[in-house]
């Protein structure tokens, strides 16, 4: 169940969502279809951490996790170059959340700060205009399908800090020609490079056992 206000085809003002048991699930405040602030509750009524809009970049939404920040969403109207800050609200940005940039099809470059340690599943799925991407040296975890269908990406380096490439990480990156895998990687998941038809160079270290 939901109650959403619309103005000129865009979400505007307060929107409310409920679980089937009648308990509140989410309250979100929109301005011109852009999320300003949302609060979440689980099915038992326990309140979670709110999701907020970055005041310095209206295209980014984030969530405070104790003493760190997770990037949760990028508005699909974002285009060109987007820079993720290393600090928001005085707290360190450490995580790119699940599907955070999913189908942001007009972004060509996303700059990730050195503070990022984890990139979740589907984080950049379908960013088919993304031509440039650098994974910071402090990243230890990259989820499955992270760069799935990033069809404009041509080369990438996995830093030594990463231990596992999950399933289908680069599936259908059809213009990816070169990939260098760091010496810390010990395992490469199923279909990690599935349908990467242009891949001509791949460097796999001796540390990879499976």
C-alpha positions as CSV (number, residue, x, y, z in Angstrom):
1,X,0.0,0.0,0.0
2,X,1.3,3.5,-0.8
3,X,0.3,7.1,-1.0
4,X,2.3,9.3,-3.3
5,X,1.7,12.9,-4.3
6,X,2.3,13.9,-8.0
7,X,2.8,17.2,-9.6
8,X,3.3,17.6,-13.4
9,X,4.1,13.9,-13.6
10,X,6.8,14.0,-10.8
11,X,6.7,13.0,-7.2
12,X,6.3,16.0,-4.9
13,X,6.1,16.2,-1.1
14,X,5.5,13.4,1.3
15,X,5.0,9.8,0.1
16,X,4.1,7.0,2.5
17,X,4.4,3.2,2.1
18,X,3.0,0.4,4.4
19,X,3.5,-3.3,4.9
20,X,0.6,-5.7,4.5
21,X,0.3,-5.9,8.3
22,X,-0.5,-2.1,8.3
23,X,2.8,-1.0,9.8
24,X,4.6,1.9,8.2
25,X,7.4,0.8,5.8
26,X,8.8,4.1,4.5
27,X,8.1,7.8,4.5
28,X,9.9,9.8,1.8
29,X,10.0,13.5,1.0
30,X,10.4,14.4,-2.7
31,X,11.0,17.7,-4.5
32,X,10.7,17.6,-8.3
33,X,10.9,13.8,-8.3
34,X,14.2,13.9,-6.3
35,X,14.4,12.3,-2.9
36,X,15.3,14.7,-0.2
37,X,14.9,12.5,2.9
38,X,13.4,9.1,3.6
39,X,12.9,7.1,6.8
40,X,12.5,3.3,6.8
41,X,11.0,0.8,9.2
42,X,11.2,-3.0,9.3
43,X,8.0,-5.1,9.4
44,X,8.2,-5.2,13.2
45,X,8.2,-1.4,13.4
46,X,11.9,-0.9,14.2
47,X,13.2,2.3,12.6
48,X,16.3,2.1,10.4
49,X,18.8,4.7,9.3
50,X,17.3,7.5,7.2
51,X,18.4,8.0,3.5
52,X,19.2,11.6,2.7
53,X,20.1,13.8,-0.2
54,X,23.6,15.1,-0.4
55,X,23.3,18.9,-0.1
56,X,26.4,19.4,-2.3
57,X,25.3,17.0,-5.0
58,X,21.5,16.7,-5.6
59,X,22.1,13.5,-7.6
60,X,23.4,11.5,-4.7
61,X,21.5,10.0,-1.8
62,X,23.3,8.5,1.2
63,X,22.7,6.6,4.5
64,X,24.5,7.1,7.8
65,X,25.7,3.8,9.2
66,X,27.0,4.4,12.8
67,X,30.2,6.3,12.0
68,X,30.3,5.8,8.2
69,X,28.4,6.7,5.1
70,X,26.9,4.4,2.4
71,X,26.0,5.8,-1.0
72,X,22.6,4.4,-1.6
73,X,21.3,6.0,-4.9
74,X,22.1,8.2,-7.8
75,X,19.3,10.0,-9.6
76,X,18.9,8.7,-13.1
77,X,19.1,12.2,-14.6
78,X,22.8,12.5,-13.5
79,X,25.1,12.9,-16.5
80,X,28.7,13.4,-17.4
81,X,31.2,13.3,-14.5
82,X,30.2,12.5,-11.0
83,X,32.5,12.7,-8.0
84,X,31.7,10.8,-4.8
85,X,32.9,12.8,-1.8
86,X,35.1,11.1,0.8
87,X,33.3,12.9,3.7
88,X,29.6,13.6,4.3
89,X,28.3,15.0,7.6
90,X,31.8,14.7,9.0
91,X,31.7,10.9,8.5
92,X,33.8,8.8,6.1
93,X,32.2,7.5,2.9
94,X,33.1,3.8,2.9
95,X,30.6,1.9,0.8
96,X,28.8,2.1,-2.6
97,X,25.5,0.4,-1.9
98,X,23.6,-2.3,-3.8
99,X,22.4,-0.9,-7.2
100,X,23.4,2.6,-6.1
101,X,24.2,3.7,-9.7
102,X,22.1,1.1,-11.5
103,X,21.0,2.2,-15.0
104,X,22.5,5.7,-14.6
105,X,23.0,5.6,-18.4
106,X,24.3,9.2,-18.9
107,X,27.3,9.1,-16.6
108,X,30.6,8.9,-18.4
109,X,33.0,9.0,-15.4
110,X,32.5,8.2,-11.8
111,X,35.3,9.2,-9.4
112,X,35.5,7.0,-6.3
113,X,37.3,8.3,-3.2
114,X,40.2,6.4,-1.6
115,X,38.0,6.0,1.5
116,X,35.7,3.4,-0.2
117,X,36.4,-0.2,1.0
118,X,33.3,-2.0,-0.3
119,X,31.3,-1.9,-3.6
120,X,28.1,-3.9,-3.4
121,X,26.2,-6.1,-5.9
122,X,24.9,-4.4,-9.0
123,X,26.4,-1.1,-7.9
124,X,27.1,0.2,-11.5
125,X,24.8,-2.2,-13.4
126,X,23.8,-0.8,-16.8
127,X,25.9,2.3,-16.7
128,X,26.4,1.9,-20.4
129,X,28.0,5.3,-21.0
130,X,30.7,4.8,-18.4
131,X,34.1,5.0,-20.1
132,X,36.4,5.7,-17.2
133,X,36.5,4.0,-13.8
134,X,39.3,3.5,-11.2
135,X,38.9,1.1,-8.3
136,X,40.7,2.6,-5.3
137,X,43.5,0.7,-3.6
138,X,41.5,0.3,-0.3
139,X,38.6,-1.6,-1.8
140,X,38.5,-5.1,-0.4
141,X,35.1,-6.3,-1.6
142,X,33.4,-6.1,-5.0
143,X,30.0,-7.6,-5.4
144,X,28.4,-9.7,-8.1
145,X,27.2,-8.1,-11.3
146,X,28.9,-4.8,-10.2
147,X,29.8,-3.7,-13.8
148,X,27.3,-5.9,-15.6
149,X,26.3,-4.2,-19.0
150,X,28.8,-1.3,-18.6
151,X,29.2,-1.6,-22.4
152,X,31.4,1.5,-22.9
153,X,34.1,0.5,-20.3
154,X,37.3,-0.4,-22.1
155,X,39.8,-1.3,-19.5
156,X,40.0,-1.8,-15.7
157,X,42.5,-2.8,-13.0
158,X,41.5,-4.8,-9.9
159,X,43.7,-3.6,-7.0
160,X,45.7,-6.0,-4.8
161,X,43.4,-5.3,-1.9
162,X,40.6,-7.3,-3.5
163,X,40.5,-11.1,-2.7
164,X,37.5,-12.4,-4.6
165,X,35.8,-11.4,-8.0
166,X,32.2,-12.4,-7.6
167,X,29.9,-14.1,-10.2
168,X,29.3,-12.1,-13.4
169,X,31.1,-9.0,-12.2
170,X,31.9,-7.8,-15.7
171,X,29.2,-9.7,-17.7
172,X,28.3,-8.2,-21.0
173,X,31.0,-5.4,-20.9
174,X,31.1,-5.8,-24.6
175,X,33.8,-3.2,-25.2
176,X,36.1,-4.2,-22.4
177,X,39.5,-5.0,-24.1
178,X,41.9,-5.2,-21.2
179,X,41.7,-6.2,-17.5
180,X,44.5,-6.5,-14.9
181,X,43.7,-8.5,-11.8
182,X,45.7,-7.7,-8.7
183,X,47.9,-10.1,-6.8
184,X,45.5,-10.3,-3.9
185,X,42.8,-12.0,-5.8
186,X,42.4,-15.8,-5.0
187,X,39.1,-16.6,-6.6
188,X,37.2,-15.6,-9.7
189,X,33.4,-16.3,-9.8
190,X,31.4,-18.0,-12.4
191,X,30.7,-15.9,-15.5
192,X,32.9,-13.0,-14.3
193,X,33.7,-12.1,-17.9
194,X,30.8,-13.7,-19.6
195,X,30.0,-12.2,-23.1
196,X,33.0,-9.8,-22.9
197,X,33.4,-10.3,-26.7
198,X,36.2,-7.7,-27.1
199,X,38.4,-8.9,-24.3
200,X,41.9,-9.5,-25.8
201,X,44.2,-9.0,-22.7
202,X,43.7,-10.4,-19.2
203,X,46.4,-10.7,-16.6
204,X,45.6,-13.4,-14.0
205,X,48.1,-13.7,-11.1
206,X,49.4,-16.9,-9.6
207,X,47.4,-16.3,-6.5
208,X,44.1,-17.3,-8.2
209,X,43.3,-20.8,-7.1
210,X,39.7,-21.1,-8.4
